[in-house]
Amino acid sequence: MSPVWLVTGAAGMLGQDLMAALAQEDVTAVAADRAALDITDPGRVRAAFTAHRPAVVVNCAAWTAVDDAESQEDAALRINGTGPAVLAAACREHGAVLLHVSTDYVFAGDTARPYAEDAPTAPRSAYGRTKLAGERAVLETLPDTGYVVRTAWLYGAGGANFVRTMIRLESLKDTLDVVDDQRGQPTWTVDLAGLLVRLGRAALDGTAPAGVYHGTSGGGTTWFGFTRAIFTLLGADPARVRPTTSAAYPRPAPRPASSVLAHGRFAAAGIEPLRDWRTALEEAFPALLAVERPLVSGRPG
């Protein structure tokens, strides 16, 4: 009998690609979007576990409105902190593995060196604090079967994201000013979904120890560099993208200045980390273009 994988937040950008990846595996994949499963409700979570008896749970459900969390931290904490705690308790009761997706925002983002998995956390935003609370709940409740996978700068065809926005703006703006003082790792959700599947398999096999892993693409760039790469793939002049600073675009939540993540624990577990961000973007681009271009007025689909 094939193992059951329960995916929370399955209607989101990552959740959609994870369900597609699991469709290629010898598993039974159960999609649980927000309407189907409120991860903050212990009763509904218990019922879902009783009904499906999952061997692996992948928590893609999250409050991701970074700026809104500054004024609604309690609401964000309920989803990002309480929700993972409820899932972890159910996984402990039923003997299931939990893969919990987290973020680079748990770090201060004030160092030029890549953050190792065991680097000290120091979130500077409400969003980062709530995500760190979720991490701690998972790791404390499931010391042997809890996995935290931090990721960053996600993009994909299944939701709103930076790449799709830049595709749209290229057709509307003569020039774009994009911040060049925040550095990170653009990560394709298709790549991350495949990595989560490999980690889940290794967790079931006992070949990947529980704990924190970093699921981001290799290399690093700034939003400015990222946008120029997008323009190049569009056949547009990258010189139309001009560098600016974060101070030019003040936001309620502070952004990490540098949050490049290291991938040592995946390598140590015998799981190949994700490829370079540029290579992934080139492969991902046709699908994103096919989704976004028909939405741009005056451009062919």
C-alpha positions as CSV (number, residue, x, y, z in Angstrom):
1,M,0.0,0.0,0.0
2,S,1.4,3.4,-1.0
3,P,2.1,5.9,1.7
4,V,-0.2,8.8,2.1
5,W,1.1,12.4,1.8
6,L,-1.1,15.1,3.2
7,V,-0.3,18.6,1.7
8,T,-1.7,21.6,3.6
9,G,-1.9,24.9,1.7
10,A,-2.3,22.8,-1.5
11,A,-4.0,25.5,-3.5
12,G,-1.0,27.9,-3.1
13,M,1.8,28.3,-5.6
14,L,4.1,25.8,-3.9
15,G,1.3,23.5,-3.0
16,Q,0.1,23.2,-6.6
17,D,3.6,22.2,-7.8
18,L,4.1,19.8,-4.9
19,M,0.8,18.0,-5.8
20,A,2.0,17.8,-9.4
21,A,5.3,16.3,-8.3
22,L,3.6,13.8,-6.0
23,A,1.4,12.7,-9.0
24,Q,4.5,11.2,-10.5
25,E,5.3,9.2,-7.4
26,D,4.0,5.9,-6.0
27,V,2.1,7.6,-3.2
28,T,-1.4,8.7,-2.4
29,A,-1.4,12.5,-2.3
30,V,-4.2,14.3,-0.4
31,A,-4.6,18.0,-1.2
32,A,-5.9,20.1,1.7
33,D,-6.4,23.7,0.9
34,R,-7.5,26.4,3.4
35,A,-11.2,25.7,2.9
36,A,-10.7,21.9,3.4
37,L,-8.4,22.1,6.5
38,D,-7.9,24.9,8.9
39,I,-4.5,23.9,10.4
40,T,-5.2,26.1,13.5
41,D,-8.2,24.0,14.4
42,P,-7.1,20.9,16.4
43,G,-10.4,19.1,15.9
44,R,-10.3,19.5,12.1
45,V,-6.7,18.4,12.0
46,R,-7.4,15.3,14.1
47,A,-10.3,14.4,11.8
48,A,-8.1,14.8,8.7
49,F,-5.5,12.5,10.3
50,T,-8.1,9.9,11.2
51,A,-9.6,10.0,7.7
52,H,-6.3,9.9,5.7
53,R,-3.7,8.4,8.1
54,P,-0.8,10.3,6.5
55,A,2.8,9.0,6.6
56,V,4.1,12.4,5.6
57,V,2.6,15.8,6.1
58,V,4.0,18.8,4.1
59,N,2.9,22.1,5.6
60,C,2.7,24.7,2.8
61,A,0.0,26.7,4.6
62,A,1.3,30.1,5.8
63,W,0.5,33.8,6.3
64,T,2.8,35.3,3.7
65,A,1.7,38.9,3.7
66,V,4.9,40.2,5.1
67,D,3.9,43.9,5.5
68,D,0.4,43.1,6.9
69,A,1.9,41.0,9.6
70,E,3.5,44.1,11.2
71,S,0.0,45.4,12.1
72,Q,-1.7,41.9,12.4
73,E,1.0,39.9,14.2
74,D,-1.5,37.9,16.3
75,A,-3.3,36.8,13.2
76,A,-0.1,35.9,11.4
77,L,1.1,34.0,14.5
78,R,-2.0,31.9,14.6
79,I,-1.3,30.6,11.1
80,N,2.5,30.6,11.2
81,G,3.0,29.5,14.8
82,T,-0.1,27.9,16.2
83,G,-0.9,26.0,13.0
84,P,2.4,24.2,12.7
85,A,2.2,23.4,16.5
86,V,-1.2,21.7,15.9
87,L,0.1,19.8,12.9
88,A,3.2,18.7,14.9
89,A,1.1,17.4,17.8
90,A,-1.1,15.4,15.4
91,C,2.0,14.0,13.6
92,R,3.4,12.9,17.0
93,E,0.2,11.2,17.9
94,H,0.0,9.3,14.6
95,G,3.7,8.7,14.0
96,A,3.8,10.8,10.8
97,V,6.8,12.8,9.4
98,L,6.2,16.6,9.1
99,L,8.0,18.7,6.5
100,H,7.4,22.4,7.4
101,V,8.2,25.1,4.9
102,S,9.8,28.2,6.5
103,T,11.7,31.3,5.4
104,D,14.9,33.2,5.3
105,Y,13.2,36.0,7.3
106,V,14.1,34.1,10.5
107,F,17.6,35.6,10.1
108,A,18.6,39.2,10.6
109,G,20.0,39.4,7.1
110,D,23.0,41.5,8.1
111,T,25.9,39.2,7.1
112,A,27.5,38.8,3.7
113,R,28.2,35.1,4.3
114,P,25.6,32.4,3.5
115,Y,23.6,31.4,6.5
116,A,24.2,27.8,7.7
117,E,21.3,25.8,8.9
118,D,22.5,26.2,12.5
119,A,23.2,29.9,12.3
120,P,21.7,32.0,15.1
121,T,18.2,33.3,14.2
122,A,17.3,36.9,14.8
123,P,14.1,37.9,12.9
124,R,13.6,41.7,12.4
125,S,10.0,41.6,11.3
126,A,6.7,40.3,12.7
127,Y,6.5,37.8,9.8
128,G,9.9,36.4,10.7
129,R,9.0,36.1,14.4
130,T,5.8,34.2,13.6
131,K,7.6,31.8,11.2
132,L,10.3,31.2,13.8
133,A,7.6,30.3,16.3
134,G,6.4,27.7,13.9
135,E,9.9,26.3,13.4
136,R,10.4,25.9,17.1
137,A,7.1,24.2,17.6
138,V,7.9,21.6,14.9
139,L,11.4,20.9,16.1
140,E,10.5,20.7,19.8
141,T,7.4,18.5,19.3
142,L,9.0,16.2,16.7
143,P,12.8,16.0,17.5
144,D,13.1,12.8,15.4
145,T,10.5,13.3,12.6
146,G,10.2,17.1,12.2
147,Y,11.8,18.8,9.3
148,V,12.0,22.5,8.7
149,V,12.8,23.6,5.2
150,R,13.6,27.3,4.8
151,T,13.2,28.8,1.4
152,A,13.1,32.3,-0.1
153,W,12.2,34.4,-3.1
154,L,9.7,31.9,-4.5
155,Y,8.2,32.1,-7.9
156,G,6.1,29.8,-10.1
157,A,3.3,29.7,-12.6
158,G,0.6,29.0,-10.0
159,G,0.4,32.3,-8.2
160,A,1.4,36.0,-8.0
161,N,5.1,36.5,-7.7
162,F,8.0,38.8,-8.6
163,V,8.8,37.2,-12.0
164,R,5.2,37.4,-13.2
165,T,5.0,41.0,-12.0
166,M,8.2,41.9,-13.9
167,I,6.9,40.3,-17.1
168,R,3.8,42.4,-16.8
169,L,5.7,45.7,-16.0
170,E,8.1,45.2,-18.8
171,S,5.2,45.8,-21.2
172,L,3.9,48.8,-19.3
173,K,7.0,50.7,-18.3
174,D,9.8,52.3,-20.3
175,T,12.2,51.9,-17.3
176,L,12.0,50.2,-13.9
177,D,13.9,51.2,-10.7
178,V,14.6,48.0,-8.7
179,V,16.4,47.7,-5.4
180,D,20.0,46.5,-5.6
181,D,20.8,46.3,-1.8
182,Q,18.8,43.2,-0.9
183,R,20.5,39.9,-1.8
184,G,18.9,36.5,-1.9
185,Q,18.2,33.3,-4.0
186,P,15.3,33.2,-6.5
187,T,13.8,29.8,-6.2
188,W,11.4,28.0,-8.6
189,T,8.5,26.3,-6.8
190,V,8.8,23.3,-9.2
191,D,12.4,22.8,-8.0
192,L,11.5,23.1,-4.4
193,A,8.6,20.7,-4.7
194,G,10.9,18.1,-6.1
195,L,13.3,18.7,-3.2
196,L,10.5,18.3,-0.7
197,V,9.6,14.9,-2.3
198,R,13.1,13.7,-2.1
199,L,13.5,14.8,1.5
200,G,10.2,13.1,2.5
201,R,11.3,9.9,0.9
202,A,14.6,10.1,2.7
203,A,12.8,10.8,6.0
204,L,10.7,7.7,5.6
205,D,13.8,5.6,4.7
206,G,15.6,7.0,7.7
207,T,18.5,8.4,5.6
208,A,17.9,12.1,6.3
209,P,18.1,13.2,10.0
210,A,15.4,15.4,11.3
211,G,16.1,19.1,11.7
212,V,16.6,22.2,9.6
213,Y,17.4,22.2,5.9
214,H,17.7,25.1,3.4
215,G,15.7,24.8,0.2
216,T,16.8,27.6,-2.0
217,S,18.5,27.8,-5.4
218,G,22.3,28.0,-5.7
219,G,24.1,31.2,-6.2
220,G,22.6,34.6,-5.3
221,T,21.6,37.9,-6.7
222,T,19.8,41.1,-5.9
223,W,16.3,42.1,-7.0
224,F,17.9,44.3,-9.6
225,G,20.0,41.5,-10.9
226,F,17.0,39.2,-10.9
227,T,15.0,41.7,-12.9
228,R,17.7,42.2,-15.5
229,A,17.8,38.4,-16.0
230,I,14.1,38.4,-16.5
231,F,14.3,41.3,-19.1
232,T,17.1,39.4,-20.9
233,L,14.8,36.3,-21.2
234,L,12.0,38.5,-22.5
235,G,14.3,39.9,-25.2
236,A,14.1,43.3,-23.6
237,D,17.0,45.7,-23.0
238,P,18.2,45.0,-19.5
239,A,19.5,48.5,-19.3
240,R,15.9,49.6,-18.9
241,V,16.2,48.2,-15.4
242,R,18.0,50.7,-13.1
243,P,19.4,50.1,-9.6
244,T,18.0,51.9,-6.6
245,T,18.1,51.4,-2.8
246,S,15.6,50.0,-0.3
247,A,15.2,53.5,1.1
248,A,13.5,54.6,-2.1
249,Y,10.7,52.1,-1.4
250,P,10.0,52.2,2.4
251,R,7.9,49.3,3.6
252,P,6.3,48.5,7.0
253,A,8.4,45.4,7.4
254,P,12.2,45.5,7.2
255,R,13.7,43.2,4.5
256,P,16.8,41.2,5.0
257,A,19.7,42.9,3.3
258,S,21.4,39.6,2.6
259,S,19.8,36.2,3.2
260,V,21.6,33.8,1.0
261,L,21.3,30.4,2.6
262,A,23.9,27.5,2.7
263,H,22.8,24.0,1.8
264,G,25.2,21.8,3.8
265,R,22.7,19.6,5.5
266,F,21.1,18.4,2.2
267,A,24.5,17.5,0.9
268,A,25.4,15.7,4.1
269,A,22.1,13.7,3.8
270,G,23.0,12.6,0.3
271,I,20.4,14.8,-1.3
272,E,21.6,17.1,-4.0
273,P,20.8,20.7,-3.3
274,L,19.0,22.8,-5.8
275,R,20.7,24.1,-9.0
276,D,21.8,27.6,-9.7
277,W,19.0,30.2,-9.8
278,R,19.8,31.3,-13.4
279,T,19.5,27.8,-14.8
280,A,16.2,27.3,-13.0
281,L,14.8,30.6,-14.2
282,E,15.6,29.8,-17.8
283,E,13.7,26.5,-17.6
284,A,10.8,28.0,-15.7
285,F,10.4,31.0,-17.9
286,P,8.2,29.7,-20.8
287,A,5.6,28.5,-18.3
288,L,5.5,31.8,-16.5
289,L,5.4,33.7,-19.7
290,A,2.5,31.6,-21.0
291,V,0.5,32.3,-17.9
292,E,1.2,36.1,-17.6
293,R,1.4,37.3,-21.1
294,P,-2.3,36.7,-21.9
295,L,-3.2,38.8,-18.9
296,V,-1.3,41.8,-20.3
297,S,-3.5,44.1,-22.4
298,G,-2.4,44.4,-25.9
299,R,0.0,41.5,-25.9
300,P,-0.6,38.2,-27.6
301,G,-1.2,35.0,-25.6
